[in-house]
Amino acid sequence: MNKRIIECVPNFSEGKDLHIIKLITDAIESVEGVKLLNVDPGEATNRTVVTFAGEPEAVCEAAFRGAVKAKELIDMRKHHGAHPRMGATDVLPLIPVEGITLEETAELALKLGQRLAEEASIPVYAYEASARKPERRNLAVCRKGEYEALEKRFGEENEKPDFGPEEFTEEVARSGATAVGARDFLIAVNFNLNTTSTRRANAIAFDVREKGRPQREGNTVTGKPVKDENGKPVMIPGTLKATKAIGWYIDEYKMAQVSMNITDINTTPLHIAFDEICRKADGRGVRVTGTELVGLVPKRVMIEAGKYFLKKQQRSTGISDREIIDIAAQSMGLSQIQPWNPEERIIEYLLEEKSGKLLIGQTLKEFAENTASESPAPGGGSVSAYMGALGAALGCMVANLSSHKPGWDEKWEYFSEYAESMQQTMQELLLLVDEDTNSFNKVMECFRMPKSNDKEKAAYEAALEEATLYATDIPFRTMRKCAELIPLLYEMTKSGNPNSLSDAGVGLHAIRAALHGAYMNVVINARTLKDEKKSHELQSSARELLVKSVSEIDSITLNLF
């Protein structure tokens, strides 16, 4: 049920003709499951940066279509622009966002590069994490000499592309070459300072950026730069790896900023960069007054930041994602310059379906009325999952109240871990609310399949068996999730805030009801399976789990008061 999301940020060598740009983005948007997030044309650079995201397979298909359309519409023999470039599609990076590693994304990029070469005859240099030669990890190496040097490079064995044509034909002259690869998410961020001094801002930037600052004779500001035996400046490294930074003054804001690119958010997370900038600024008599995030960010960046600041406050991290993100935004002052709206700035939120289409996006009243309607779904399975989610929510509440109870400061982390576990399980049960209804709908879709001949009947029976098995598995997953909650809630009855004992007890009874309801849905669906052995196994396992779990709950709740 975990989503896999990647982002693609191709740079096309056209920034003036909006009609051409629109045709390229139309090709990208023609792929179902891909969402176009941003189109940024630059007239001076004659270059357009496009951002889109979605599931990996869909994004790769959209990237392919966009590059093919760019080849069709852009003639590199006539191209001029301020930005370095070597092809109609100049660079085509894939970026892991959620549920996928950089290594897996690099493999996808290689396959995409091979496809562009084989099916579209576009020369491809593999770069960054997808590089087939170590030196080609650096984009500048892949693009050296730019478009104008390509013909000569095709004549040198070590300079030829990784994939595609080996001769510099008229077709290649028109399309140029493309750098395809995978890289980590890059964050562009500006830290606002309570000063107008560019010099002070630059000093802070040099303190932290990985490159650091030149070493000077006598370690003074005015001393001559120290050089090594090759005549190159000796640098004093900064404190933050994988960062580039500079100080500048923004007349519009009447303040100086440290402008930073974080090139590897795993090495230097945003919140670590913020705290280090604050520390270095304070050492120079300057304060960080806020943060300006440029562009979009993955949700995990904000979740990690929010949890970091909550832990510094010795507060529970077992709260909703939206609350955690709000803590991160407040802690770093993201709204100092203009309102920061997570719905518009977090990639996953831009991609997700509108909650109104989901049962869990409805109000309590709407959900009850929807359940009460003549439609068979949502039914007992969805209600059971929701009962389990409510049980988890009550346990989470007790843990959070206990974590913040006066006099229990030394226990905050203990209860925070319990709250986080129950928060996670609650979210999984909420997903099962909708998934139970979806599984019922899959069964109904099977009944509408054609059955006019033996082949169609066989396809129908196979599809129905598969859909029924899935419809049985969903309530069984609800049962297992509810069973996982029992020891967590039991611990809350023993060591949690005594004033919330009844809340923990009600949570256990909600889980009890959820277990019974989910069990009945397992049985009624399993009975219709053609595979009798599988049917018996599922019913027997579900009954065993029900008896064990209900016995545990009863032994706890009957002795609460």
Phi and psi in degrees as a GROMACS rama.xvg file:
@    title "Ramachandran Plot"
@    xaxis  label "Phi"
@    yaxis  label "Psi"
@TYPE xy
-73.7723  133.413  ASN-2
-77.5595  148.952  LYS-3
-113.932  120.966  ARG-4
-130.159  133.523  ILE-5
-126.977  159.462  ILE-6
-114.72  148.971  GLU-7
-128.289  133.729  CYS-8
-128.388  71.7445  VAL-9
-71.8372  147.521  PRO-10
-113.091  116.856  ASN-11
-102.459  141.275  PHE-12
-84.299  58.4951  SER-13
-156.562  119.297  GLU-14
-130.203  5.00534  GLY-15
-111.013  -42.4347  LYS-16
-87.4649  100.285  ASP-17
-66.2018  -26.3898  LEU-18
-65.9139  -44.1706  HIS-19
-63.1118  -44.0337  ILE-20
-59.1655  -41.7506  ILE-21
-65.425  -38.9905  LYS-22
-64.2567  -37.3649  LEU-23
-67.6189  -46.4329  ILE-24
-68.8797  -29.0708  THR-25
-63.2279  -40.0557  ASP-26
-63.2544  -39.7731  ALA-27
-64.9737  -45.7559  ILE-28
-72.6879  -10.5356  GLU-29
-70.468  -11.8039  SER-30
-88.771  122.797  VAL-31
-65.8023  137.757  GLU-32
93.1471  -0.498059  GLY-33
-106.849  136.915  VAL-34
-117.647  125.011  LYS-35
-77.6342  121.468  LEU-36
-100.47  -32.6524  LEU-37
-162.893  143.716  ASN-38
-131.284  118.732  VAL-39
-126.631  89.6555  ASP-40
-81.2111  144.843  PRO-41
-124.748  117.456  GLY-42
-70.2212  -43.896  GLU-43
-65.437  -40.5972  ALA-44
-81.6914  -15.4699  THR-45
52.959  51.9944  ASN-46
-151.024  141.793  ARG-47
-124.881  128.53  THR-48
-99.1133  122.306  VAL-49
-113.688  138.232  VAL-50
-123.465  126.292  THR-51
-144.281  162.232  PHE-52
-152.081  167.055  ALA-53
159.855  -161.641  GLY-54
-71.1538  148.65  GLU-55
-52.0193  -46.5289  PRO-56
-63.3828  -42.3963  GLU-57
-67.0355  -41.1872  ALA-58
-64.629  -41.8235  VAL-59
-63.7757  -39.8883  CYS-60
-64.746  -42.4252  GLU-61
-64.6379  -39.6631  ALA-62
-62.8613  -41.3125  ALA-63
-61.7729  -48.8312  PHE-64
-63.3567  -39.9265  ARG-65
-63.5726  -42.6489  GLY-66
-67.4201  -39.8349  ALA-67
-63.5284  -42.7918  VAL-68
-65.7657  -38.8764  LYS-69
-63.4226  -40.2349  ALA-70
-60.9256  -38.9031  LYS-71
-67.8917  -34.3925  GLU-72
-102.804  -20.4304  LEU-73
-111.688  125.837  ILE-74
-104.856  107.044  ASP-75
-67.2321  -17.9215  MET-76
-66.3131  -18.9273  ARG-77
-112.263  6.20054  LYS-78
-85.9663  135.756  HIS-79
-138.681  137.939  HIS-80
-169.663  162.002  GLY-81
-75.928  -21.9422  ALA-82
-90.9884  141.399  HIS-83
-54.3302  140.023  PRO-84
-160.547  156.932  ARG-85
-140.3  -1.72691  MET-86
-157.567  165.117  GLY-87
-55.7532  -48.2275  ALA-88
-101.01  106.512  THR-89
-75.7901  -55.2742  ASP-90
-130.159  148.445  VAL-91
-139.724  77.4971  LEU-92
-88.1645  140.571  PRO-93
-105.164  139.576  LEU-94
-131.773  122.005  ILE-95
-68.5585  134.416  PRO-96
-114.407  -50.2342  VAL-97
-151.37  136.762  GLU-98
71.4972  15.6686  GLY-99
-151.17  142.992  ILE-100
-88.5245  165.952  THR-101
-64.1563  -38.1758  LEU-102
-63.2299  -43.5044  GLU-103
-64.4638  -38.9705  GLU-104
-66.3998  -36.8696  THR-105
-62.6646  -38.7337  ALA-106
-64.2436  -40.4258  GLU-107
-61.7142  -40.3598  LEU-108
-64.2489  -39.8321  ALA-109
-63.093  -42.0449  LEU-110
-64.9553  -39.0232  LYS-111
-63.9134  -43.7105  LEU-112
-61.5269  -43.0374  GLY-113
-62.6843  -40.3035  GLN-114
-66.2851  -42.0419  ARG-115
-60.7359  -38.3354  LEU-116
-70.328  -46.4825  ALA-117
-76.6048  -40.5209  GLU-118
-95.5573  -24.0136  GLU-119
-120.507  1.20104  ALA-120
53.7891  39.2357  SER-121
-99.2238  122.996  ILE-122
-63.806  135.308  PRO-123
-128.5  129.367  VAL-124
-102.238  125.814  TYR-125
-86.6916  126.695  ALA-126
-132.482  178.025  TYR-127
51.4246  -133.132  GLU-128
-66.6554  -15.3747  ALA-129
-95.2706  0.802604  SER-130
-58.0281  134.91  ALA-131
-92.8291  -14.0995  ARG-132
-125.03  134.005  LYS-133
-51.8694  -42.9729  PRO-134
-66.7616  -21.7176  GLU-135
-83.1365  1.62345  ARG-136
-59.7098  -31.5312  ARG-137
-83.5568  119.722  ASN-138
-58.1995  -36.6842  LEU-139
-61.2201  -32.7119  ALA-140
-68.7511  -42.676  VAL-141
-63.6982  -33.337  CYS-142
-105.285  13.1943  ARG-143
-61.2281  135.102  LYS-144
81.7644  -9.55851  GLY-145
57.1651  -159.791  GLU-146
-58.6834  -39.9191  TYR-147
-62.7313  -22.2399  GLU-148
-94.8038  -3.83935  ALA-149
-61.065  -45.0079  LEU-150
-58.6005  -44.1041  GLU-151
-65.2812  -40.6806  LYS-152
-64.4227  -33.1629  ARG-153
-65.0919  -21.7156  PHE-154
-87.336  -3.83585  GLY-155
-113.791  124.996  GLU-156
-54.6503  -42.9418  GLU-157
-78.2034  -7.5336  ASN-158
-105.921  -5.3529  GLU-159
-66.9195  155.302  LYS-160
-62.0099  163.355  PRO-161
-74.0091  -33.7552  ASP-162
-136.133  153.175  PHE-163
102.47  -168.104  GLY-164
-55.032  142.541  PRO-165
-101.634  -10.3513  GLU-166
-108.277  144.197  GLU-167
-85.7666  81.4421  PHE-168
-83.5822  175.944  THR-169
-62.9231  -34.2176  GLU-170
-64.6305  -41.5988  GLU-171
-68.9209  -38.824  VAL-172
-59.7118  -34.2254  ALA-173
-75.1896  -43.2548  ARG-174
-85.6883  -28.7957  SER-175
69.4631  -163.905  GLY-176
-117.642  160.945  ALA-177
-125.812  136.847  THR-178
-94.2789  118.04  ALA-179
-116.563  132.646  VAL-180
-168.169  -174.17  GLY-181
-127.323  141.078  ALA-182
-144.065  162.074  ARG-183
-70.6302  163.412  ASP-184
-66.8769  132.285  PHE-185
-103.008  129.784  LEU-186
-107.362  126.556  ILE-187
-101.481  123.595  ALA-188
-144.067  142.548  VAL-189
-117.378  131.48  ASN-190
-101.753  120.698  PHE-191
-79.5288  138.011  ASN-192
-120.478  150.437  LEU-193
-86.8799  47.5595  ASN-194
-147.605  158.687  THR-195
-104.995  4.46653  THR-196
-84.5099  112.571  SER-197
-63.9112  -35.6042  THR-198
-60.4358  -45.082  ARG-199
-65.0665  -42.2179  ARG-200
-62.9078  -41.1315  ALA-201
-64.7897  -39.6741  ASN-202
-60.6655  -42.3106  ALA-203
-66.3046  -41.6921  ILE-204
-60.0946  -44.1604  ALA-205
-67.9895  -29.814  PHE-206
-61.2216  -37.2832  ASP-207
-104.756  -32.2972  VAL-208
-63.0868  148.946  ARG-209
-57.3513  -41.1364  GLU-210
-64.0545  -31.509  LYS-211
75.271  -143.548  GLY-212
-135.848  157.29  ARG-213
-65.3081  139.012  PRO-214
-76.9951  136.537  GLN-215
-117.897  153.521  ARG-216
-59.7238  133.08  GLU-217
73.1463  5.55481  GLY-218
52.8226  37.1333  ASN-219
-110.839  161.037  THR-220
-64.8429  -34.4542  VAL-221
-92.9393  -6.85291  THR-222
-66.5495  157.63  GLY-223
-69.5641  143.399  LYS-224
-59.8822  136.693  PRO-225
-82.4578  135.773  VAL-226
-121.194  151.519  LYS-227
-84.5997  -173.79  ASP-228
-64.6659  -18.2152  GLU-229
-95.9232  4.29771  ASN-230
82.8441  9.33691  GLY-231
-93.0019  146.132  LYS-232
-61.491  138.396  PRO-233
-84.1679  127.9  VAL-234
-105.115  144.222  MET-235
-97.8494  110.274  ILE-236
-61.3265  149.854  PRO-237
-82.8238  -178.986  GLY-238
-89.8117  -12.8831  THR-239
-115.249  115.69  LEU-240
-68.5482  156.957  LYS-241
57.434  35.9482  ALA-242
-132.351  147.765  THR-243
-124.983  138.393  LYS-244
-152.789  153.295  ALA-245
-151.834  154.903  ILE-246
-101.145  142.794  GLY-247
-151.938  168.602  TRP-248
-112.107  131.243  TYR-249
-107.301  107.829  ILE-250
-61.0294  -36.8681  ASP-251
-59.892  -36.9191  GLU-252
-95.4055  -12.025  TYR-253
58.6749  41.9782  LYS-254
-153.911  158.763  MET-255
-91.1211  155.008  ALA-256
-135.654  154.447  GLN-257
-97.5527  114.631  VAL-258
-95.5731  126.242  SER-259
-133.08  142.036  MET-260
-109.689  124.014  ASN-261
-99.0962  109.665  ILE-262
-87.9181  -11.5345  THR-263
-146.329  100.487  ASP-264
-73.7902  -11.3733  ILE-265
-79.8317  -33.8254  ASN-266
-77.8656  -47.2343  THR-267
-129.194  95.9852  THR-268
-65.856  158.743  PRO-269
-56.3821  -44.0751  LEU-270
-67.5055  -31.4059  HIS-271
-69.3659  -41.4629  ILE-272
-61.4469  -43.077  ALA-273
-59.4492  -49.9694  PHE-274
-63.776  -37.3197  ASP-275
-70.4151  -39.0516  GLU-276
-61.8012  -42.2757  ILE-277
-59.8902  -42.7859  CYS-278
-65.4056  -46.3505  ARG-279
-69.153  -36.2424  LYS-280
-64.0736  -43.8928  ALA-281
-60.186  -37.1174  ASP-282
-66.1287  -16.6742  GLY-283
-112.079  17.5662  ARG-284
73.3386  21.8346  GLY-285
-120.065  151.242  VAL-286
-116.729  144.411  ARG-287
-85.3887  122.236  VAL-288
-101.97  -11.2756  THR-289
175.64  177.51  GLY-290
-133.6  138.796  THR-291
-117.383  108.044  GLU-292
-83.4907  131.669  LEU-293
-101.753  120.27  VAL-294
82.7108  -155.369  GLY-295
-99.5806  158.657  LEU-296
-135.877  151.079  VAL-297
-69.2734  151.624  PRO-298
-59.9729  -36.3563  LYS-299
-61.9206  -29.0713  ARG-300
-60.2012  -43.3832  VAL-301
-76.2541  -36.3924  MET-302
-64.4799  -45.6864  ILE-303
-61.2182  -40.2241  GLU-304
-66.3814  -45.5044  ALA-305
-60.6702  -43.7917  GLY-306
-66.676  -36.4462  LYS-307
-59.5252  -47.5553  TYR-308
-72.6538  -33.4406  PHE-309
-63.078  -43.0059  LEU-310
-65.4479  -34.6891  LYS-311
-63.8728  -30.3007  LYS-312
-86.8075  -1.74329  GLN-313
56.4991  48.3284  GLN-314
-113.873  154.926  ARG-315
-65.9713  139.269  SER-316
-96.6857  3.55594  THR-317
-85.8576  52.1643  GLY-318
-120.482  176.508  ILE-319
-67.7783  156.719  SER-320
-57.2167  -40.2634  ASP-321
-63.1708  -38.9266  ARG-322
-68.069  -39.4901  GLU-323
-63.7959  -43.5209  ILE-324
-64.0144  -37.7879  ILE-325
-63.8676  -39.7728  ASP-326
-61.6725  -42.6478  ILE-327
-62.4295  -45.3733  ALA-328
-63.4482  -41.7319  ALA-329
-67.6477  -41.9601  GLN-330
-63.8119  -35.1471  SER-331
-100.15  1.8451  MET-332
62.5595  47.2582  GLY-333
-69.9892  -16.7067  LEU-334
-104.646  16.7791  SER-335
-63.1639  -43.6774  GLN-336
-88.0382  -45.4347  ILE-337
-151.57  156.709  GLN-338
-56.2258  135.633  PRO-339
-105.718  112.833  TRP-340
-107.591  112.312  ASN-341
-59.8035  -29.1415  PRO-342
-63.8228  -25.4522  GLU-343
-103.874  -9.00072  GLU-344
-121.529  -9.93886  ARG-345
-103.644  125.085  ILE-346
-56.0242  -48.1197  ILE-347
-61.2276  -35.6821  GLU-348
-70.149  -32.9441  TYR-349
-69.5683  -26.2451  LEU-350
-90.6541  -25.0388  LEU-351
-73.6245  155.344  GLU-352
-66.2299  151.909  GLU-353
-60.7216  131.047  LYS-354
-62.2825  -20.5067  SER-355
-63.3499  -21.5032  GLY-356
-79.7355  -15.0236  LYS-357
-102.23  151.16  LEU-358
-61.3109  -40.2182  LEU-359
-73.5376  -5.4027  ILE-360
-92.2286  -3.17432  GLY-361
-86.8488  159.45  GLN-362
-72.1996  165.393  THR-363
-57.1344  -41.2305  LEU-364
-65.0105  -44.7792  LYS-365
-63.5249  -41.5412  GLU-366
-63.6893  -42.937  PHE-367
-63.8169  -44.9149  ALA-368
-67.7396  -36.6176  GLU-369
-64.322  -41.3705  ASN-370
-65.5973  -36.3871  THR-371
-76.1945  -10.6213  ALA-372
-70.6012  173.173  SER-373
-74.3639  -8.12215  GLU-374
-70.1993  136.977  SER-375
-72.7522  -9.91539  PRO-376
-134.963  137.118  ALA-377
-71.7322  149.219  PRO-378
-131.375  -148.739  GLY-379
-62.1992  -33.1874  GLY-380
-66.6038  -44.9632  GLY-381
-66.2015  -41.1935  SER-382
-64.4062  -37.7388  VAL-383
-63.6436  -44.8127  SER-384
-61.9909  -38.2524  ALA-385
-69.6025  -37.0911  TYR-386
-60.7969  -42.2212  MET-387
-62.8443  -39.348  GLY-388
-64.0697  -38.08  ALA-389
-66.5064  -37.9532  LEU-390
-61.9738  -42.8578  GLY-391
-64.1516  -39.0041  ALA-392
-63.279  -40.5425  ALA-393
-66.2458  -41.6965  LEU-394
-62.7604  -40.749  GLY-395
-62.94  -40.6497  CYS-396
-60.4732  -45.0392  MET-397
-61.7022  -42.3573  VAL-398
-63.422  -42.4415  ALA-399
-67.2519  -40.8468  ASN-400
-64.104  -38.308  LEU-401
-68.4225  -38.5687  SER-402
-61.9142  -31.7683  SER-403
-105.492  11.4252  HIS-404
-71.36  130.291  LYS-405
-55.6347  135.186  PRO-406
88.9997  -9.02232  GLY-407
-109.418  26.5573  TRP-408
-56.8126  -33.5257  ASP-409
-73.6401  -10.208  GLU-410
-102.142  1.80736  LYS-411
-57.9471  -39.7486  TRP-412
-71.0407  -36.3674  GLU-413
-59.46  -49.8043  TYR-414
-72.8481  -30.3821  PHE-415
-61.4684  -39.7692  SER-416
-64.0989  -40.3505  GLU-417
-65.613  -42.9086  TYR-418
-61.6134  -41.5601  ALA-419
-65.6721  -40.1958  GLU-420
-62.7577  -45.4333  SER-421
-71.7343  -32.1497  MET-422
-62.2437  -42.5798  GLN-423
-62.9755  -45.2518  GLN-424
-66.1191  -38.3362  THR-425
-58.9391  -44.1037  MET-426
-63.3972  -38.8424  GLN-427
-66.3428  -39.0661  GLU-428
-68.4679  -35.5604  LEU-429
-63.6133  -37.657  LEU-430
-63.6224  -35.8262  LEU-431
-69.8948  -21.3338  LEU-432
-58.2092  -50.2602  VAL-433
-75.7702  -35.5747  ASP-434
-67.347  -30.5198  GLU-435
-64.42  -43.409  ASP-436
-66.1256  -39.7105  THR-437
-61.5355  -39.3352  ASN-438
-66.948  -36.4585  SER-439
-63.7046  -42.6944  PHE-440
-63.9672  -32.9057  ASN-441
-64.032  -38.3735  LYS-442
-64.8832  -43.9712  VAL-443
-62.0058  -36.1574  MET-444
-63.3073  -34.7366  GLU-445
-62.5099  -39.5542  CYS-446
-63.2277  -20.1921  PHE-447
-91.0016  0.632246  ARG-448
-70.4073  148.862  MET-449
-66.9247  147.577  PRO-450
-140.263  38.6994  LYS-451
-83.505  -14.4412  SER-452
-144.68  174.961  ASN-453
-61.3994  -38.8676  ASP-454
-64.6484  -45.1986  LYS-455
-66.2496  -37.3708  GLU-456
-65.287  -40.614  LYS-457
-64.9611  -41.6321  ALA-458
-64.0609  -40.4555  ALA-459
-63.0474  -47.0735  TYR-460
-64.979  -38.2328  GLU-461
-67.1148  -42.9482  ALA-462
-65.5134  -40.1394  ALA-463
-66.1  -40.4404  LEU-464
-62.6126  -43.1822  GLU-465
-65.2372  -43.2309  GLU-466
-67.3814  -37.5124  ALA-467
-68.157  -39.5285  THR-468
-62.2444  -40.9077  LEU-469
-65.521  -41.0073  TYR-470
-66.4993  -22.3176  ALA-471
-82.0602  -37.1032  THR-472
-67.3642  -36.886  ASP-473
-60.1619  -52.8506  ILE-474
-64.7004  -28.1616  PRO-475
-65.3963  -38.9701  PHE-476
-63.8289  -37.1482  ARG-477
-59.6068  -43.9335  THR-478
-60.2452  -46.1055  MET-479
-64.3749  -40.433  ARG-480
-64.499  -40.2536  LYS-481
-65.3582  -39.4378  CYS-482
-62.8403  -36.317  ALA-483
-63.6858  -26.9046  GLU-484
-77.6938  -22.6041  LEU-485
-57.9856  -52.1487  ILE-486
-65.1582  -28.5165  PRO-487
-69.0833  -45.4643  LEU-488
-69.8795  -33.8035  LEU-489
-60.7137  -41.4153  TYR-490
-62.992  -34.7968  GLU-491
-68.0975  -32.4174  MET-492
-70.7062  -27.6622  THR-493
-86.1361  -46.3183  LYS-494
-118.86  -2.5727  SER-495
-77.9592  177.118  GLY-496
-53.0812  117.775  ASN-497
-61.5603  -24.8499  PRO-498
-70.3064  -12.6558  ASN-499
-110.597  18.8537  SER-500
-58.559  -41.7722  LEU-501
-66.2389  -31.9273  SER-502
-65.254  -42.7506  ASP-503
-64.0444  -38.1966  ALA-504
-64.9909  -44.2532  GLY-505
-62.6019  -38.4038  VAL-506
-59.3581  -43.0652  GLY-507
-63.1876  -40.3918  LEU-508
-69.4622  -32.9007  HIS-509
-63.4061  -41.1207  ALA-510
-65.5884  -37.4273  ILE-511
-60.2121  -46.8245  ARG-512
-63.2664  -40.9402  ALA-513
-61.722  -41.4813  ALA-514
-62.2541  -46.2019  LEU-515
-62.4946  -45.5701  HIS-516
-65.1552  -43.8367  GLY-517
-65.6544  -38.3316  ALA-518
-59.0535  -46.047  TYR-519
-61.4113  -34.0357  MET-520
-72.9206  -33.8885  ASN-521
-60.9841  -48.2321  VAL-522
-65.1895  -47.9339  VAL-523
-65.6529  -31.0536  ILE-524
-80.4793  -41.6122  ASN-525
-62.1754  -33.0968  ALA-526
-62.9405  -21.5944  ARG-527
-92.8251  -0.542243  THR-528
-70.3955  140.755  LEU-529
-74.112  -30.2149  LYS-530
-78.0071  96.6736  ASP-531
-65.6881  -35.6095  GLU-532
-63.6724  -46.0818  LYS-533
-63.5493  -40.1463  LYS-534
-60.2855  -46.4159  SER-535
-64.6917  -42.1461  HIS-536
-60.5951  -44.8013  GLU-537
-64.8599  -44.8987  LEU-538
-65.5659  -40.6139  GLN-539
-67.0672  -43.4118  SER-540
-65.7153  -40.2439  SER-541
-65.8082  -41.2608  ALA-542
-66.4112  -40.0178  ARG-543
-61.8228  -43.615  GLU-544
-65.8454  -39.3348  LEU-545
-63.2597  -50.1007  LEU-546
-60.2025  -45.5665  VAL-547
-63.4298  -46.1873  LYS-548
-69.0081  -43.5506  SER-549
-65.5361  -37.8376  VAL-550
-60.975  -41.8928  SER-551
-64.5485  -44.0301  GLU-552
-64.3349  -43.5257  ILE-553
-64.3102  -38.4106  ASP-554
-67.8382  -25.6544  SER-555
-81.4578  -51.9769  ILE-556
-72.3062  -29.4109  THR-557
-71.4348  -13.8889  LEU-558
-116.664  18.761  ASN-559
-71.6518  -39.623  LEU-560
